[in-house]
Amino acid sequence: MLADVCELLACPQCGDELDLLDGALVCARGHSFDVARQGYVTLLTGSATKFTGDSPEMISARSEFLDAGHFDPLISAVADAVVLTAKEAGCHDKPRLLEIGSGTGHYLARALDAIPTAQGIGIDLSKPAARRLARAHPRAAAVVADVWRQLPVRDRAMTHVLSVFAPRNVAEIDRVLADEGTLVILTPTDRHLVELVGLLGMIRVDERKVERLGETVAGRFERIERTPVEIRMMLSHHDVENVVGMGPSARHRSPAQRAEAIAALPERFPVTASVVVSAYRRAASPD
């Protein structure tokens, strides 16, 4: 929880360390951030962000879909990558995990379960997501912040940064990762949910998305592990409603239009989940 990770967090206004005092995170310069009664803290300051966090309906759909176990092999692949790289880097005794765009916290929680000594921080712009994350795991702290601004995390504080179906501020990831730290990224392939894309007007995954990932991190990180994961799911109408409703495609059709399209599907409909889980370390400095 927040009390256990204060030393890893930084004041979003001045960058100083934060302490938990009387229900608020406070820095030495007097900047104070109240902890919500649900257990999360908002470390978002300055002008309003231009991005929109996930709605309560999107978070509820995601939580229900992931709770049902449909993406369990994907979640386990992320946790496995954390365990393997923590052992390789010699930090398995007490890894410090940061998930950016953490949503409901399912992926972070599985990684924390896999390493009982690990601590975790989840950052998301959505307050509904932070409320879920705050109760996702006893060793996970929930923070509301904009990942496209400076992360409210100390320099070189984290052994791992996780990015799962989420945006990546590579410069900030580089700043907060320890020297031997690992970046773990789950990226969908162009086969991900392919059966639903055309039928339900979902956002199509760029066929070069995995390749573009390498271009994005080039110069700062180099890939050390790559694990493709592809599974076949048999989804009910309710499951399909949740998998569409939990992502950005939820905003592209009205609920009525989506319900009409889903009703035309067979009651049990085969859908592919296809992703790549990649692990990166900081690239060696040129001589």
C-alpha positions in Angstrom: 0.0 0.0 0.0 1.0 3.7 -0.1 2.8 3.6 3.3 5.2 0.9 1.9 6.1 2.7 -1.3 6.4 6.3 -0.2 10.2 6.2 -0.6 9.7 5.4 -4.3 7.3 8.2 -5.0 8.1 11.8 -5.8 6.2 15.1 -5.3 4.7 16.0 -8.8 5.3 19.7 -8.1 8.9 19.7 -6.9 10.2 16.2 -7.2 11.0 15.8 -3.4 10.4 12.7 -1.4 6.9 12.1 0.0 5.9 10.9 3.5 2.5 9.6 4.6 1.2 11.8 7.4 -2.4 12.0 8.7 -4.0 10.6 5.6 -2.0 12.6 3.0 1.3 12.4 1.1 3.4 15.4 2.0 6.8 16.6 0.9 9.4 18.6 2.8 8.3 21.8 0.9 4.7 21.4 2.2 3.0 20.2 -0.9 0.2 17.9 0.2 -1.9 15.3 -1.6 -4.9 13.7 0.2 -5.4 10.0 0.1 -8.9 9.2 -1.0 -11.0 7.0 1.3 -10.8 4.2 -1.3 -7.0 4.1 -0.8 -5.6 5.8 -3.9 -3.8 9.2 -4.2 -4.0 11.7 -7.0 -0.5 13.0 -7.9 -1.8 15.1 -10.9 -1.1 18.8 -10.9 -0.9 21.7 -13.3 -3.1 22.4 -16.3 -5.8 19.9 -17.2 -4.6 16.9 -19.2 -5.9 16.5 -22.8 -6.3 12.8 -22.3 -9.5 11.0 -21.0 -9.2 8.2 -18.5 -11.4 5.1 -18.8 -15.0 5.5 -17.7 -16.6 3.6 -14.8 -18.4 1.4 -17.4 -15.1 0.5 -19.2 -13.4 -0.4 -15.9 -16.3 -2.5 -14.8 -16.4 -4.4 -18.1 -12.6 -5.0 -17.9 -12.7 -6.2 -14.3 -15.5 -8.6 -15.1 -13.9 -9.9 -18.2 -10.5 -10.4 -16.6 -12.0 -11.9 -13.4 -13.6 -14.5 -15.7 -10.1 -15.7 -16.6 -10.3 -15.2 -20.4 -6.9 -13.5 -20.5 -5.2 -15.6 -17.8 -2.5 -16.9 -20.2 -1.7 -13.2 -21.1 -1.6 -12.2 -17.5 0.6 -15.1 -16.6 3.0 -14.4 -19.4 3.6 -10.9 -18.0 4.2 -12.3 -14.5 6.5 -14.9 -15.9 8.6 -12.2 -17.7 8.9 -10.3 -14.4 10.0 -13.4 -12.5 12.5 -14.5 -15.1 14.1 -11.0 -15.5 14.2 -10.4 -11.8 16.2 -13.6 -11.3 18.5 -12.7 -14.2 19.1 -9.2 -12.9 19.7 -10.4 -9.3 16.8 -8.4 -7.8 14.5 -11.3 -7.0 14.7 -10.6 -3.3 12.7 -7.3 -3.5 11.6 -6.2 -6.9 9.9 -2.8 -7.2 7.3 -2.9 -9.9 5.6 0.0 -11.6 2.7 -0.5 -14.0 1.8 2.4 -16.2 -1.8 2.6 -17.5 -2.5 -0.1 -14.9 -6.3 -0.1 -15.2 -7.8 -2.7 -12.8 -4.4 -3.9 -11.6 -4.9 -7.6 -12.7 -1.5 -7.8 -14.4 0.4 -6.1 -11.5 -1.4 -8.2 -8.9 -0.4 -11.5 -10.7 3.2 -10.4 -10.8 3.1 -9.5 -7.1 1.6 -12.9 -6.3 4.5 -14.5 -8.2 7.1 -12.7 -6.1 6.0 -12.5 -2.4 8.7 -9.9 -1.6 7.8 -7.5 -4.4 6.3 -4.1 -4.0 4.0 -2.5 -6.7 2.8 0.9 -7.8 0.0 1.2 -10.4 -0.5 4.5 -12.3 -3.6 5.4 -14.2 -5.3 8.6 -15.3 -8.7 7.1 -14.5 -10.0 7.5 -10.9 -12.4 4.5 -11.4 -9.4 2.4 -12.3 -7.5 3.7 -9.3 -10.4 2.6 -7.0 -10.2 -0.9 -8.4 -6.4 -1.0 -8.2 -6.4 0.1 -4.6 -8.0 -3.1 -3.6 -6.4 -5.4 -6.2 -3.5 -6.5 -4.0 -2.3 -5.7 -0.5 1.2 -4.8 -1.9 -0.1 -2.6 -4.7 -0.4 1.2 -4.3 -2.8 3.1 -6.6 -1.8 6.5 -8.0 -3.8 8.8 -10.4 -1.3 10.5 -12.7 -0.8 11.3 -16.4 1.8 9.0 -17.9 2.6 11.6 -20.6 3.9 14.0 -18.0 6.7 13.5 -15.5 5.9 10.3 -13.5 5.6 10.9 -9.8 8.4 8.4 -9.1 11.9 8.8 -7.9 14.9 8.5 -10.4 16.1 4.9 -10.8 13.6 3.7 -8.2 12.0 0.8 -10.0 13.4 -2.6 -11.0 10.5 -3.2 -13.5 8.1 -1.1 -15.5 5.1 -2.9 -17.0 3.1 -1.6 -20.0 0.1 -3.7 -20.9 -2.1 -2.4 -23.7 -1.0 1.0 -22.5 0.9 4.1 -23.8 4.6 4.4 -23.1 6.5 7.5 -22.2 9.9 6.0 -23.0 11.9 9.0 -21.6 10.2 8.8 -18.3 10.4 5.0 -18.2 14.2 5.3 -18.7 14.4 7.9 -15.9 12.6 5.8 -13.2 14.1 2.4 -14.1 17.1 1.2 -12.1 20.4 0.7 -14.0 19.7 -3.0 -14.4 15.9 -2.5 -14.6 13.6 -4.3 -17.0 10.7 -2.9 -19.2 8.0 -5.5 -19.8 5.6 -4.7 -22.6 2.5 -6.6 -23.8 1.5 -5.6 -27.3 -1.4 -6.9 -29.4 -0.7 -8.3 -32.8 -3.0 -7.7 -35.8 -4.7 -11.0 -35.0 -5.9 -9.8 -31.6 -9.7 -10.0 -31.4 -9.7 -10.2 -35.2 -13.0 -12.0 -35.4 -14.8 -9.0 -33.8 -13.0 -6.1 -35.4 -15.1 -5.9 -38.6 -18.3 -7.2 -37.1 -18.4 -4.8 -34.3 -16.5 -1.8 -35.7 -13.6 -2.2 -33.2 -10.3 -0.3 -33.6 -8.0 -2.3 -35.9 -4.6 -3.1 -34.6 -1.8 -1.8 -36.9 -0.2 -4.8 -38.5 3.2 -3.2 -37.8 2.4 -2.5 -34.1 5.0 -4.9 -32.7 7.6 -3.7 -35.2 6.8 0.0 -34.3 7.3 -0.9 -30.6 11.0 -1.7 -31.4 11.3 1.6 -33.2 9.8 3.5 -30.2 12.3 2.2 -27.7 15.3 2.0 -30.0 18.3 3.9 -28.6 17.2 3.6 -25.0 16.3 -0.1 -24.6 17.2 -3.4 -26.3 15.0 -6.5 -26.3 16.2 -9.5 -24.3 13.1 -11.7 -24.3 10.1 -12.1 -26.7 7.2 -14.4 -26.0 4.2 -14.7 -28.4 0.9 -15.7 -26.8 -2.1 -16.7 -28.8 -5.2 -18.4 -27.5 -8.7 -19.2 -28.7 -11.5 -18.1 -26.5 -15.2 -19.2 -26.6 -17.1 -16.1 -25.6 -20.7 -15.6 -24.7 -22.7 -12.5 -25.8 -22.0 -11.0 -22.4 -18.3 -11.8 -22.7 -18.2 -10.1 -26.1 -20.0 -7.1 -24.7 -17.3 -6.8 -22.0 -14.3 -7.3 -24.2 -15.6 -4.6 -26.6 -16.7 -2.3 -23.8 -13.5 -2.4 -21.8 -11.3 -0.8 -24.5 -11.3 2.3 -26.6 -13.7 0.7 -29.1 -16.4 1.2 -26.5 -16.5 4.9 -27.5 -16.9 4.2 -31.3 -20.5 2.9 -31.3 -23.5 3.5 -29.1 -24.5 0.8 -26.6 -27.6 0.1 -28.7 -25.6 -0.3 -31.9 -23.2 -2.6 -30.1 -25.9 -4.7 -28.5 -27.7 -5.2 -31.9 -24.4 -6.4 -33.6 -23.6 -8.7 -30.7 -27.1 -10.2 -30.7 -26.5 -11.4 -34.3 -23.5 -13.5 -33.2 -23.8 -17.2 -32.2 -24.3 -17.6 -28.5 -20.8 -19.1 -28.1 -18.4 -17.3 -30.5 -14.7 -18.1 -31.1 -12.4 -15.2 -30.6 -8.6 -15.0 -30.8 -6.4 -13.2 -28.3 -3.0 -12.7 -29.8 -0.2 -10.7 -28.2 3.6 -10.5 -27.8 5.2 -10.1 -24.4 8.6 -8.5 -24.7 11.3 -7.7 -22.1 13.8 -4.9 -22.5 16.9 -3.7 -20.7 18.6 -0.4 -21.1 20.8 -0.3 -24.2 24.5 -0.3 -23.7 26.1 3.1 -24.0 28.2 3.5 -27.2 31.9 3.6 -26.7 
